[in-house]
Amino acid sequence: MSGLRLRSVVKRFDDTPVVNDVSLDVKQGEFVALLGPSGCGKTTLLRLVAGFERLSEGAIEADGELFSDPGRHVPPEKRNIAIVFQSYALWPHLNVGENVGYPLRVRGVSRADRDAAVKQALSVVGLEQQADRRPADLSGGQRQRVALARCLVMEPRIVLLDEPLANLDVALRASMEETFRQFHEKTGATMVYVTHDQAEAMALADRIAVMEGGRIRQVDAPTALYARPATESVARFIGDSRVVDATILEAVGDDRYRVEALGAHALVRGRPGRQPGPARLSLRGGDFMPDEAGPVVGQVRRSVFRGGHFVVSLDLAASRGGAVAGEGDAVEVHSSVSLAHGERMAVSITDGWLVG
Ligand SMILES: Nc1ncnc2c1ncn2[C@@H]1O[C@H](COP(=O)(O)OP(=O)(O)OP(=O)(O)O)[C@@H](O)[C@H]1O
């Protein structure tokens, strides 16, 4: 198959598996984000694909060519893979044009061809005017663009990006996201993008692979991942869900169920075929509606303005006996008005997703 294929990849350091039985197919031209908390093995997985690490078990193929298995290891320079790091890795003594042309110089490409390729790459990232400047004279975002342009001239079949926006401020990150999107459109390269920032992954990726403890827990399009997290941990990680105990009372359609949760009855979503009985329910702020006659009553801890709405942290301990897991006995509710600490608030549950 063309694209990238990981089959049951395991990487151990001192007998400890850091990447554990990871299988993933990335289609030719697809943009996949590896998303997960610090230490979950994302960077190690990327380094295995690049060829900087040897794998312990499994296999990695690209466009049908075997890159790695326990008996074979194609060196990084033979993989035609480009890597963009958060640290940019530019040569300080070379100007922008020379930095971008460097990989071509190493390959022995003629001066004229190099100049043409560099010009083209710089225009893609909007840096035509900066060709003669040194990296030290550029902003962080501009340096990252230089690194992208350098990657572009190599016409790689696969581009790996390791937290490329981690060093940039919020405003710059948004504009760089757009640059990455254009880069992807123009090159059609297969891209694997490592990040711990779910908003970034959601904005950019065709599909997101959520990693935890060295394993991939779920691979899905951003909207599907958000709407239907496969496990409690994915639910907590994506969109900051609260996961609470619930009882499925009955199915009321293929994927809708009447449940009891937080002492109230509600209609929620779940995978088809679930049977009545105990379950776990993932709830986000938007799944609650302020409702004076609502069955769930709590005490306001605080309300924070989030632009367009307030997020109210509602303590339910007073009204019932501690069924909220994890982050204390509170749920986050969206409200159009601010509420004071200690105020009473009633809500109803308008949606939710049955996990596990
Ligand atoms: N060369 C190594 N030798 C031993 N342990 C390593 C080595 N490289 C990584 N690890 C360990 O593997 C685990 C995963 O590291 P990795 O850098 O892949 O995680 P990550 O998800 O990319 O995290 P971060 O976002 O913090 O970089 C960590 O516990 C790390 O300490």
The ligand as an ORCA input file, in Angstrom:
! r2SCAN-3c Opt
* xyz 0 1
  N      16.529      6.746     24.723
  C      15.700      6.460     25.729
  N      16.077      5.632     26.738
  C      15.243      5.331     27.733
  N      13.983      5.798     27.852
  C      13.538      6.626     26.888
  C      14.368      7.008     25.787
  N      13.641      7.831     24.973
  C      12.437      7.957     25.575
  N      12.362      7.258     26.707
  C      11.200      7.164     27.617
  O      10.096      6.768     26.851
  C       8.899      7.385     27.305
  C       8.200      8.055     26.137
  O       8.970      9.148     25.684
  P       8.538     10.020     24.428
  O       9.532     11.128     24.286
  O       8.324      9.140     23.264
  O       7.151     10.586     24.902
  P       6.294     11.776     24.321
  O       4.894     11.297     24.314
  O       6.854     12.253     23.054
  O       6.462     12.870     25.432
  P       6.818     14.429     25.290
  O       5.613     15.072     24.704
  O       7.077     14.827     26.711
  O       8.039     14.495     24.430
  C       9.309      8.337     28.392
  O       9.030      7.743     29.631
  C      10.798      8.501     28.182
  O      11.433      8.755     29.407
*
